[in-house]
Amino acid sequence: MLKILLLLFSVILVSCDAPRTNPVDPNNPDNNIIKLEGAVKTVSFPNVPIKNVTVHWQPDNLYTNTGTDGKFSFTNISRIDGWLFFDNENFNRDSSFIHWGAQRKLNHEKFLNAVPSLDSLEFYSIVENRFQITQKYQVVIRARIVDYDGENDIDTVFVDNPALDITKKLVFNVQTGFYEKSLSLIDLNTTSLDQLIGKDFNIKVQDLDGRIFTIGRSNIKRVIKEEILTDYPKSNQAVSVPFELRWKRFLPGFDYHYMIQIYTDEVNPEIVWQADDVSSDEISFKVDTTLPGSNFFWVIWAIDEFKNRTRSKPATFVIE
């Protein structure tokens, strides 16, 4: 029995040292089958597989796509050092240099950085009619941005227009979830908003790695310079609740709706009442809410379909 076991062990040793003649054996020095495979995942943790990534093996100009498991494979390709490219519209295009050495089979894992995207964008003009200054002009930019690598991957959001030499950083508003900025005529390097109508501004995001993505663009569609004239109450007229706010009919020649606001009449006014989405057919609105205090002013806004808006002069009143 011992002789039989020794004989079998000797056969195994000889077979291990035997030449690799199987043509599909990866350790066969004459094997020409070369395999490059791997997986593509998100750079953010947890590293989730990314499907539908186009993978390009440049030396042989071959393409394949990742499956739902994020995996890809190239078989029987040239064993030549070269570039592997990864492309998906939702992620930053990336590449890896593949060095084979003596290997005939390589497994490569790639992690892609998500491209931030624009969830919503507001880009509109504001005209405020005042007593001291005839009209005050502003442009408001508000952008809600989605980054699948997380908000912490966003370093800076800014708006620019190279032709006008304008670059302004937007500030994140924790309460609204928007990156926001109000720009004056001085900020916009102009003396009239009319000069900016139709000129595109780019919305850009810079991530923590310093990569800059242009995720959208917009422009001012209209500047509403027509003034809404208030009728009652104004000039500190006395009223008692309930009372009616009245204004002159406003006919600017485009679709719009009203927004009405009541503020405390003090150095730092506070809004105490507001009515949204009031029909453009109205010329009055009933207020039946008890207001805190006695001295107030009210304003009425006309807002078009692009959110461009104009505001009336403040009209003061007193509650008896």
C-alpha positions as CSV (number, residue, x, y, z in Angstrom):
1,M,0.0,0.0,0.0
2,L,2.8,2.4,0.9
3,K,4.5,1.6,-2.4
4,I,1.3,2.5,-4.3
5,L,1.0,5.9,-2.5
6,L,4.6,6.7,-3.2
7,L,4.1,5.9,-6.8
8,L,1.0,8.2,-7.0
9,F,2.9,11.0,-5.4
10,S,5.7,10.7,-7.8
11,V,3.3,10.9,-10.8
12,I,1.7,14.1,-9.3
13,L,5.1,15.7,-9.0
14,V,6.0,14.8,-12.5
15,S,2.7,16.1,-13.9
16,C,3.2,19.4,-12.1
17,D,6.4,19.9,-13.9
18,A,5.0,18.8,-17.2
19,P,4.9,21.3,-20.1
20,R,1.8,23.4,-20.3
21,T,0.4,22.3,-23.7
22,N,-3.3,23.1,-23.2
23,P,-4.0,26.0,-25.6
24,V,-6.5,27.6,-23.3
25,D,-4.3,27.3,-20.2
26,P,-3.4,30.9,-19.2
27,N,0.0,29.6,-18.0
28,N,0.8,28.1,-21.3
29,P,3.6,30.3,-22.7
30,D,2.2,29.6,-26.2
31,N,-1.3,30.7,-25.2
32,N,-2.4,33.7,-27.3
33,I,-5.7,34.3,-25.4
34,I,-5.4,37.6,-23.5
35,K,-8.2,38.7,-21.2
36,L,-8.9,42.2,-19.7
37,E,-11.8,42.4,-17.3
38,G,-12.9,44.5,-14.4
39,A,-15.7,46.6,-12.8
40,V,-16.7,50.2,-12.7
41,K,-18.1,51.7,-9.5
42,T,-19.0,55.1,-8.0
43,V,-16.2,56.9,-6.2
44,S,-18.5,57.7,-3.3
45,F,-19.0,55.2,-0.5
46,P,-20.6,52.7,-0.7
47,N,-19.0,52.0,-4.1
48,V,-22.1,51.2,-6.2
49,P,-21.7,49.4,-9.6
50,I,-22.4,51.6,-12.5
51,K,-24.2,50.1,-15.5
52,N,-24.1,51.3,-19.1
53,V,-20.6,52.7,-18.9
54,T,-18.9,52.5,-22.4
55,V,-15.5,51.0,-22.0
56,H,-13.0,51.6,-24.8
57,W,-9.8,49.5,-25.2
58,Q,-7.8,51.8,-27.4
59,P,-5.0,49.6,-28.8
60,D,-7.6,47.3,-30.5
61,N,-10.3,50.0,-30.8
62,L,-12.8,47.7,-29.1
63,Y,-15.8,48.8,-27.1
64,T,-18.1,47.2,-24.6
65,N,-20.6,48.3,-22.0
66,T,-20.8,47.5,-18.3
67,G,-23.8,45.4,-17.1
68,T,-26.0,45.9,-14.1
69,D,-23.2,44.6,-12.0
70,G,-20.8,47.2,-13.4
71,K,-18.5,44.5,-14.9
72,F,-16.9,44.5,-18.3
73,S,-14.6,42.1,-20.2
74,F,-12.4,42.0,-23.3
75,T,-11.2,38.6,-24.5
76,N,-8.5,37.6,-27.0
77,I,-7.1,41.1,-27.3
78,S,-3.6,42.3,-28.1
79,R,-1.3,42.3,-25.1
80,I,-0.1,45.8,-25.8
81,D,0.2,48.5,-23.1
82,G,-2.4,51.1,-23.7
83,W,-5.3,53.2,-22.5
84,L,-8.7,52.0,-21.2
85,F,-11.4,54.8,-21.4
86,F,-14.6,54.9,-19.4
87,D,-17.6,57.1,-20.5
88,N,-21.1,57.6,-19.1
89,E,-23.1,60.9,-19.4
90,N,-23.8,61.0,-15.6
91,F,-20.1,60.6,-14.6
92,N,-16.8,62.3,-15.3
93,R,-15.1,60.7,-18.3
94,D,-11.9,58.9,-17.1
95,S,-9.1,56.6,-18.2
96,S,-6.5,54.1,-17.0
97,F,-3.2,53.1,-18.5
98,I,-2.9,49.3,-18.6
99,H,0.6,47.7,-18.3
100,W,0.6,44.0,-18.9
101,G,4.1,43.0,-17.9
102,A,4.2,39.2,-18.1
103,Q,0.5,38.8,-17.3
104,R,-2.0,37.4,-19.8
105,K,-5.1,38.2,-17.6
106,L,-5.7,41.5,-15.8
107,N,-8.6,42.6,-13.6
108,H,-9.0,46.3,-13.3
109,E,-11.4,48.2,-11.0
110,K,-12.3,51.8,-11.9
111,F,-14.1,54.4,-9.7
112,L,-15.9,57.3,-11.5
113,N,-16.8,60.7,-10.1
114,A,-20.5,61.7,-10.7
115,V,-21.1,64.8,-12.8
116,P,-23.2,67.3,-10.9
117,S,-26.5,68.1,-12.6
118,L,-29.0,71.0,-12.5
119,D,-32.2,70.0,-10.8
120,S,-33.8,73.5,-11.3
121,L,-32.8,77.0,-12.3
122,E,-34.3,80.4,-11.8
123,F,-32.8,83.4,-13.6
124,Y,-34.9,86.5,-13.5
125,S,-34.9,90.3,-13.3
126,I,-36.4,92.5,-10.5
127,V,-37.5,96.1,-10.8
128,E,-38.4,97.9,-7.6
129,N,-40.1,101.2,-7.9
130,R,-39.1,103.6,-5.0
131,F,-39.6,107.2,-4.0
132,Q,-36.0,108.1,-3.3
133,I,-34.6,106.2,-6.3
134,T,-36.8,106.0,-9.3
135,Q,-36.2,102.3,-10.0
136,K,-33.8,99.7,-8.5
137,Y,-32.7,96.8,-10.7
138,Q,-31.4,93.4,-9.8
139,V,-30.9,89.9,-11.4
140,V,-31.6,86.9,-9.2
141,I,-30.0,83.5,-9.9
142,R,-31.1,80.4,-7.9
143,A,-29.8,76.9,-8.8
144,R,-30.7,73.6,-7.1
145,I,-27.9,71.1,-7.9
146,V,-27.7,67.3,-7.5
147,D,-24.4,65.5,-7.0
148,Y,-24.7,61.7,-6.5
149,D,-21.3,61.8,-4.7
150,G,-23.0,64.0,-2.1
151,E,-23.2,67.8,-1.5
152,N,-19.8,67.7,0.2
153,D,-18.2,66.9,-3.2
154,I,-19.3,70.4,-4.4
155,D,-16.6,73.0,-3.7
156,T,-18.0,76.1,-5.6
157,V,-21.0,77.0,-7.7
158,F,-20.6,80.1,-9.9
159,V,-22.2,81.9,-12.8
160,D,-20.1,83.4,-15.6
161,N,-20.3,85.2,-18.9
162,P,-16.8,85.6,-20.4
163,A,-17.9,88.0,-23.1
164,L,-19.2,90.4,-20.4
165,D,-16.3,89.6,-18.1
166,I,-18.7,88.5,-15.3
167,T,-17.9,85.7,-12.8
168,K,-19.9,85.5,-9.6
169,K,-20.0,82.9,-6.9
170,L,-23.4,81.6,-5.8
171,V,-24.0,81.1,-2.0
172,F,-25.7,78.0,-0.7
173,N,-28.9,78.7,1.2
174,V,-29.5,76.0,3.8
175,Q,-33.1,76.9,4.2
176,T,-34.1,76.7,0.5
177,G,-31.5,74.2,-0.7
178,F,-30.6,76.6,-3.6
179,Y,-27.3,78.2,-4.5
180,E,-28.3,81.8,-4.8
181,K,-27.1,85.3,-5.7
182,S,-28.7,88.7,-6.3
183,L,-26.7,90.9,-8.7
184,S,-26.9,94.7,-9.0
185,L,-26.1,96.7,-12.1
186,I,-22.6,97.3,-10.7
187,D,-22.1,93.5,-10.3
188,L,-23.2,93.0,-13.9
189,N,-20.9,95.6,-15.3
190,T,-23.8,97.4,-17.0
191,T,-25.9,100.5,-16.7
192,S,-29.1,98.8,-18.0
193,L,-30.5,95.3,-17.7
194,D,-31.8,95.7,-21.2
195,Q,-28.3,95.2,-22.4
196,L,-28.3,91.7,-20.9
197,I,-31.5,90.4,-22.4
198,G,-30.9,87.2,-24.3
199,K,-27.2,86.9,-23.3
200,D,-26.5,83.5,-21.9
201,F,-24.8,83.0,-18.5
202,N,-23.2,79.6,-17.7
203,I,-23.9,77.8,-14.4
204,K,-20.7,76.0,-13.4
205,V,-19.7,73.7,-10.6
206,Q,-16.2,73.0,-9.3
207,D,-15.7,69.8,-7.3
208,L,-13.2,69.1,-4.6
209,D,-10.7,67.7,-7.1
210,G,-10.8,71.1,-9.0
211,R,-12.8,69.8,-12.0
212,I,-15.2,72.3,-13.4
213,F,-18.5,71.3,-15.0
214,T,-20.8,73.5,-17.0
215,I,-24.2,72.1,-16.0
216,G,-26.6,74.7,-17.5
217,R,-27.1,78.1,-18.9
218,S,-29.8,80.8,-18.9
219,N,-30.5,84.4,-19.6
220,I,-32.8,87.3,-18.8
221,K,-36.0,87.1,-21.0
222,R,-37.6,90.4,-20.0
223,V,-37.2,93.5,-17.8
224,I,-40.6,94.8,-16.6
225,K,-40.2,98.5,-16.2
226,E,-43.9,99.3,-16.2
227,E,-45.1,100.5,-12.8
228,I,-48.1,99.2,-10.9
229,L,-50.0,102.1,-9.3
230,T,-51.5,101.6,-5.9
231,D,-54.9,103.2,-5.1
232,Y,-56.0,102.4,-1.5
233,P,-54.9,102.6,1.2
234,K,-51.8,104.8,0.9
235,S,-50.2,107.9,2.5
236,N,-51.0,106.6,6.0
237,Q,-54.8,106.3,5.4
238,A,-56.5,104.6,8.4
239,V,-58.3,101.3,7.9
240,S,-59.8,98.6,10.1
241,V,-59.8,94.9,9.6
242,P,-61.2,93.6,7.3
243,F,-60.2,96.1,4.6
244,E,-59.6,96.0,0.8
245,L,-56.3,96.7,-1.0
246,R,-56.9,98.4,-4.4
247,W,-54.7,99.3,-7.4
248,K,-55.0,100.6,-10.9
249,R,-55.4,98.0,-13.7
250,F,-52.1,96.9,-15.0
251,L,-51.8,96.2,-18.8
252,P,-48.1,95.4,-19.7
253,G,-49.0,93.3,-22.7
254,F,-47.9,89.8,-21.5
255,D,-49.2,87.1,-19.1
256,Y,-48.5,87.6,-15.4
257,H,-49.9,87.2,-12.0
258,Y,-49.8,89.3,-8.8
259,M,-48.2,88.8,-5.5
260,I,-49.2,91.2,-2.6
261,Q,-47.2,91.8,0.6
262,I,-47.7,93.8,3.8
263,Y,-44.7,94.9,5.9
264,T,-44.2,96.6,9.2
265,D,-43.4,100.3,8.6
266,E,-40.1,100.5,10.4
267,V,-36.4,100.9,9.8
268,N,-36.0,97.1,9.3
269,P,-39.4,96.1,7.8
270,E,-40.7,92.6,8.4
271,I,-43.3,90.9,6.2
272,V,-46.5,90.1,8.1
273,W,-48.9,89.0,5.4
274,Q,-48.7,87.8,1.8
275,A,-51.0,86.7,-1.0
276,D,-49.5,84.6,-3.9
277,D,-50.8,83.9,-7.4
278,V,-53.4,86.6,-7.5
279,S,-55.1,86.7,-10.9
280,S,-54.0,89.5,-13.3
281,D,-57.8,90.2,-13.8
282,E,-58.1,91.5,-10.2
283,I,-57.8,95.2,-9.1
284,S,-58.5,94.6,-5.4
285,F,-57.9,92.1,-2.7
286,K,-59.6,91.7,0.7
287,V,-57.4,91.4,3.9
288,D,-59.3,89.8,6.8
289,T,-56.3,88.9,8.9
290,T,-55.5,90.7,12.2
291,L,-52.0,92.2,11.8
292,P,-49.5,92.7,14.6
293,G,-49.1,96.4,15.3
294,S,-50.6,99.5,13.7
295,N,-48.2,101.0,11.1
296,F,-47.7,99.2,7.8
297,F,-47.0,99.5,4.1
298,W,-48.0,97.3,1.3
299,V,-46.6,96.5,-2.2
300,I,-47.9,94.6,-5.1
301,W,-45.7,92.6,-7.6
302,A,-46.4,91.6,-11.2
303,I,-44.6,88.3,-12.0
304,D,-44.4,86.9,-15.5
305,E,-44.0,83.3,-16.6
306,F,-40.2,83.5,-16.4
307,K,-40.4,84.9,-12.8
308,N,-39.3,88.4,-14.0
309,R,-41.1,90.9,-11.8
310,T,-41.8,94.5,-11.0
311,R,-42.9,96.0,-7.7
312,S,-45.0,99.0,-6.9
313,K,-43.9,101.9,-4.7
314,P,-44.7,101.2,-1.0
315,A,-48.1,102.5,0.1
316,T,-48.4,103.2,3.9
317,F,-51.4,102.8,6.0
318,V,-52.5,102.7,9.7
319,I,-54.8,100.1,11.3
320,E,-57.2,101.7,13.8
